[in-house]
Amino acid sequence: MIDDGARCPCGTGETYGACCGRFHGGRAAPTAELLMRSRFSAFAAGDAAHLLGTWHPSTRPGFVDLDPALRWTRLAVHGATGGGPFDDEGWVDFTAFWRGPDGARGAQRENSRFRREGGRWYYVDGVAG
């Protein structure tokens, strides 16, 4: 896991405890973008439980197999459509950067769809970009 006083991996500039750590602890993210950021931080922290818990039941896999040798190093959010506190659906366009155990670097761009149900945002699916 990540120390609460460390800089949050999602790139907001906040500490982990004040940013994604609160969502990993069970608090509901108020926007789709903040949920997406918390999911990136969950990949960085190896928190499969948060990833599964925030995945919409209609598309949720039975398990998430995280590669501990892969490091998620940076997140760039390009924009969001909807996904605000009064919306029920939203899209977040982002690029997640990673580094492999052999030093290889890569990036994954995705436009992710989120749905709010029962006051909680869930990741539904995404389109690779």
Steps between C-alpha positions, in 0.01 A plus 500: 500500500591867491586716802227758572756782496651405163402681182198332340585302184199646315677831443279750681790619717311402817624248753372146459306522828321819393442377146449140384572341837159615629329321211711188548378511858136478390385858448299553179668713232277803421588506128589252226841664457587457867392136483718449193793661681443272799498198269833607349641535852362154582699358207808685630442368854403146397152541654293244306215522755440868417507426127241223534286698744477797264433292187136498388340158570389466137860496373702402809737207451528223756848617600773749415849360447745785563860461388717606798798555267313767302519851647232756413696824503285788379148597403396768251130592490408649163139586581166388636146508365226486761588307811426786738324481835157543335560267203426129472753428224838636402806441283863566593774509237845425643841349439663278762877457479687192619848355533580130472755299697749513213479880480257501208255789505153524362169678513136402483247756378136436574168681499323336794126493564364536853151465642365628833258275686386525858718808548820319393699521178605179326734430210299334220739460206736689279612553145874487434629807325 
